[in-house]
Amino acid sequence: MSGSVAGLSLVTLDGYASDSFVSDVSSGNVNISYNSWEDVYTKQWDWDAVSWGSHNNQCLPAACSFRVYSRNGVVWREEQHANSPACSDEYPDFNPMGCQKGCAFHHLLYSEERLRYPMKRVGERGEGKWKRISWDEALTEVADAILDVHEDVGPEGVHVDAPHNHGGTVGKAGVHRFAHQLGAMIPETNVAIGDDLKGITQVFHLK
Protein backbone atom coordinates (compact mmCIF):
# COMPACT_ATOMS: atom_id res chain seq x y z
CA MET A 1 0.00 0.00 0.00
CA SER A 2 2.91 2.37 0.60
CA GLY A 3 3.79 2.30 -3.07
CA SER A 4 0.21 3.09 -3.97
CA VAL A 5 0.08 6.00 -1.56
CA ALA A 6 3.34 7.42 -2.92
CA GLY A 7 2.11 6.96 -6.45
CA LEU A 8 -1.22 8.52 -5.63
CA SER A 9 0.46 11.60 -4.23
CA LEU A 10 2.47 11.94 -7.42
CA VAL A 11 -0.56 11.52 -9.63
CA THR A 12 -2.52 14.16 -7.74
CA LEU A 13 0.21 16.80 -7.68
CA ASP A 14 -1.35 18.57 -10.64
CA GLY A 15 -4.92 17.55 -9.91
CA TYR A 16 -5.00 14.71 -12.44
CA ALA A 17 -6.81 12.07 -10.35
CA SER A 18 -10.57 11.63 -10.46
CA ASP A 19 -12.58 10.97 -7.31
CA SER A 20 -13.34 7.39 -8.38
CA PHE A 21 -9.67 6.73 -9.10
CA VAL A 22 -8.64 8.05 -5.66
CA SER A 23 -11.32 5.90 -4.02
CA ASP A 24 -10.20 2.75 -5.87
CA VAL A 25 -6.56 3.31 -4.91
CA SER A 26 -7.40 4.04 -1.27
CA SER A 27 -9.50 0.89 -1.01
CA GLY A 28 -6.78 -1.22 -2.60
CA ASN A 29 -8.86 -2.13 -5.67
CA VAL A 30 -6.28 -0.46 -7.90
CA ASN A 31 -2.57 -0.96 -7.40
CA ILE A 32 -0.44 1.68 -9.09
CA SER A 33 3.31 1.35 -9.26
CA TYR A 34 4.53 4.95 -9.38
CA ASN A 35 6.86 4.64 -6.40
CA SER A 36 8.95 7.71 -7.13
CA TRP A 37 9.20 10.70 -9.41
CA GLU A 38 11.66 8.71 -11.52
CA ASP A 39 8.93 6.20 -12.36
CA VAL A 40 6.61 8.92 -13.54
CA TYR A 41 9.38 10.66 -15.50
CA THR A 42 10.80 7.58 -17.24
CA LYS A 43 7.34 6.21 -18.06
CA GLN A 44 5.83 9.48 -19.20
CA TRP A 45 5.51 8.13 -22.74
CA ASP A 46 4.02 4.77 -21.74
CA TRP A 47 0.24 4.53 -22.07
CA ASP A 48 -2.42 1.95 -21.32
CA ALA A 49 -4.68 3.44 -23.94
CA VAL A 50 -4.66 5.98 -26.74
CA SER A 51 -8.14 7.14 -27.72
CA TRP A 52 -9.96 9.86 -29.59
CA GLY A 53 -11.14 12.99 -27.86
CA SER A 54 -12.47 16.46 -28.48
CA HIS A 55 -13.50 19.56 -26.54
CA ASN A 56 -16.33 22.04 -26.57
CA ASN A 57 -14.78 24.45 -24.10
CA GLN A 58 -15.32 28.06 -25.12
CA CYS A 59 -13.91 27.79 -28.59
CA LEU A 60 -14.82 27.77 -32.24
CA PRO A 61 -15.09 25.85 -34.42
CA ALA A 62 -14.64 23.39 -31.54
CA ALA A 63 -14.63 19.62 -31.91
CA CYS A 64 -10.96 19.61 -32.96
CA SER A 65 -9.62 16.09 -33.23
CA PHE A 66 -7.30 15.07 -30.39
CA ARG A 67 -5.45 11.93 -29.39
CA VAL A 68 -5.90 11.28 -25.67
CA TYR A 69 -3.23 9.34 -23.78
CA SER A 70 -4.19 7.68 -20.52
CA ARG A 71 -2.63 5.41 -17.94
CA ASN A 72 -4.45 3.69 -15.09
CA GLY A 73 -7.62 5.47 -16.10
CA VAL A 74 -6.03 8.93 -15.83
CA VAL A 75 -5.57 11.25 -18.82
CA TRP A 76 -1.94 12.38 -18.83
CA ARG A 77 -1.58 13.98 -22.23
CA GLU A 78 -3.59 15.31 -25.17
CA GLU A 79 -2.26 16.36 -28.56
CA GLN A 80 -3.69 17.48 -31.87
CA HIS A 81 -4.25 14.77 -34.43
CA ALA A 82 -3.73 17.20 -37.33
CA ASN A 83 -6.07 15.42 -39.73
CA SER A 84 -7.79 18.42 -41.31
CA PRO A 85 -7.07 18.43 -45.05
CA ALA A 86 -7.40 21.56 -47.14
CA CYS A 87 -10.64 21.97 -49.07
CA SER A 88 -8.66 22.87 -52.17
CA ASP A 89 -5.11 22.81 -53.43
CA GLU A 90 -5.38 26.58 -53.60
CA TYR A 91 -5.71 26.92 -49.82
CA PRO A 92 -3.58 25.79 -46.87
CA ASP A 93 -4.92 23.20 -44.47
CA PHE A 94 -6.11 24.02 -40.96
CA ASN A 95 -3.62 21.79 -39.16
CA PRO A 96 -2.77 21.26 -36.42
CA MET A 97 -6.41 22.31 -35.73
CA GLY A 98 -6.25 22.42 -31.95
CA CYS A 99 -4.99 24.96 -29.45
CA GLN A 100 -3.12 24.85 -26.15
CA LYS A 101 -6.44 25.20 -24.36
CA GLY A 102 -7.47 21.85 -25.79
CA CYS A 103 -4.10 20.26 -25.05
CA ALA A 104 -4.47 21.29 -21.40
CA PHE A 105 -8.13 20.33 -21.04
CA HIS A 106 -7.35 17.39 -18.76
CA HIS A 107 -6.27 19.92 -16.13
CA LEU A 108 -9.87 21.16 -16.07
CA LEU A 109 -11.23 17.63 -16.31
CA TYR A 110 -9.83 16.69 -12.90
CA SER A 111 -9.80 20.14 -11.30
CA GLU A 112 -11.56 20.69 -7.99
CA GLU A 113 -12.91 23.92 -9.51
CA ARG A 114 -14.74 22.13 -12.31
CA LEU A 115 -18.50 22.77 -12.14
CA ARG A 116 -20.53 19.57 -12.14
CA TYR A 117 -23.92 20.98 -11.10
CA PRO A 118 -25.65 24.37 -10.78
CA MET A 119 -24.36 26.70 -8.08
CA LYS A 120 -26.06 29.83 -6.74
CA ARG A 121 -24.23 32.71 -5.11
CA VAL A 122 -25.36 33.20 -1.50
CA GLY A 123 -22.91 35.91 -0.46
CA GLU A 124 -21.88 39.21 -1.92
CA ARG A 125 -20.29 39.27 -5.34
CA GLY A 126 -16.63 38.35 -4.98
CA GLU A 127 -17.02 36.58 -1.62
CA GLY A 128 -16.90 33.15 -3.20
CA LYS A 129 -19.90 31.84 -1.25
CA TRP A 130 -22.10 29.43 -3.17
CA LYS A 131 -24.68 26.72 -2.61
CA ARG A 132 -25.72 23.84 -4.81
CA ILE A 133 -29.19 24.00 -6.35
CA SER A 134 -31.12 21.61 -8.58
CA TRP A 135 -31.30 21.89 -12.35
CA ASP A 136 -35.01 22.70 -12.10
CA GLU A 137 -34.27 25.55 -9.69
CA ALA A 138 -31.50 26.89 -11.90
CA LEU A 139 -33.56 26.78 -15.10
CA THR A 140 -36.57 28.34 -13.37
CA GLU A 141 -34.48 31.23 -11.99
CA VAL A 142 -32.88 31.91 -15.38
CA ALA A 143 -36.26 31.79 -17.17
CA ASP A 144 -37.86 34.09 -14.58
CA ALA A 145 -34.98 36.57 -14.87
CA ILE A 146 -35.33 36.65 -18.67
CA LEU A 147 -39.07 37.32 -18.39
CA ASP A 148 -38.50 40.05 -15.80
CA VAL A 149 -35.96 41.82 -18.01
CA HIS A 150 -38.31 41.62 -21.00
CA GLU A 151 -41.06 43.29 -18.99
CA ASP A 152 -38.89 45.93 -17.31
CA VAL A 153 -36.35 46.78 -20.01
CA GLY A 154 -37.27 45.02 -23.22
CA PRO A 155 -35.53 42.32 -25.28
CA GLU A 156 -32.39 44.44 -25.60
CA GLY A 157 -31.95 44.02 -21.85
CA VAL A 158 -31.03 40.35 -22.38
CA HIS A 159 -27.36 39.83 -23.14
CA VAL A 160 -26.26 36.38 -24.28
CA ASP A 161 -22.55 35.78 -23.72
CA ALA A 162 -21.94 33.49 -26.69
CA PRO A 163 -18.40 32.29 -25.96
CA HIS A 164 -19.55 30.44 -22.84
CA ASN A 165 -22.01 28.04 -24.42
CA HIS A 166 -19.64 25.03 -24.21
CA GLY A 167 -21.61 23.25 -26.90
CA GLY A 168 -19.35 23.39 -29.91
CA THR A 169 -20.85 24.16 -33.31
CA VAL A 170 -24.30 22.75 -32.48
CA GLY A 171 -24.39 24.63 -29.18
CA LYS A 172 -23.38 27.86 -30.89
CA ALA A 173 -26.21 27.49 -33.39
CA GLY A 174 -28.67 26.93 -30.54
CA VAL A 175 -27.44 29.97 -28.61
CA HIS A 176 -27.69 32.20 -31.67
CA ARG A 177 -31.16 30.88 -32.47
CA PHE A 178 -32.22 31.48 -28.87
CA ALA A 179 -30.92 35.06 -28.93
CA HIS A 180 -32.52 35.73 -32.31
CA GLN A 181 -35.94 34.53 -31.13
CA LEU A 182 -35.70 36.68 -27.99
CA GLY A 183 -34.42 39.71 -29.82
CA ALA A 184 -31.56 39.66 -27.34
CA MET A 185 -28.14 41.23 -27.67
CA ILE A 186 -25.23 38.94 -28.42
CA PRO A 187 -21.59 40.02 -28.79
CA GLU A 188 -19.65 39.49 -31.98
CA THR A 189 -17.85 36.25 -31.23
CA ASN A 190 -14.72 37.11 -33.15
CA VAL A 191 -14.29 40.18 -30.95
CA ALA A 192 -14.95 38.16 -27.79
CA ILE A 193 -12.60 35.24 -28.36
CA GLY A 194 -10.94 35.83 -31.73
CA ASP A 195 -12.79 32.95 -33.37
CA ASP A 196 -16.02 32.73 -35.32
CA LEU A 197 -18.01 30.65 -37.77
CA LYS A 198 -19.32 33.18 -40.26
CA GLY A 199 -21.80 30.77 -41.82
CA ILE A 200 -23.91 30.48 -38.65
CA THR A 201 -23.72 34.23 -38.12
CA GLN A 202 -25.02 34.90 -41.61
CA VAL A 203 -27.74 32.22 -41.51
CA PHE A 204 -29.28 33.72 -38.37
CA HIS A 205 -28.68 37.29 -39.57
CA LEU A 206 -26.63 38.24 -36.52
CA LYS A 207 -23.90 40.86 -36.69
Summary of the structure (lengths in Angstrom):
residues: 207
radius of gyration: 21.8
end to end distance: 59.9
largest distance: 63.5
contacts: 522
relative contact order: 0.10
helix: 41%
strand: 13%
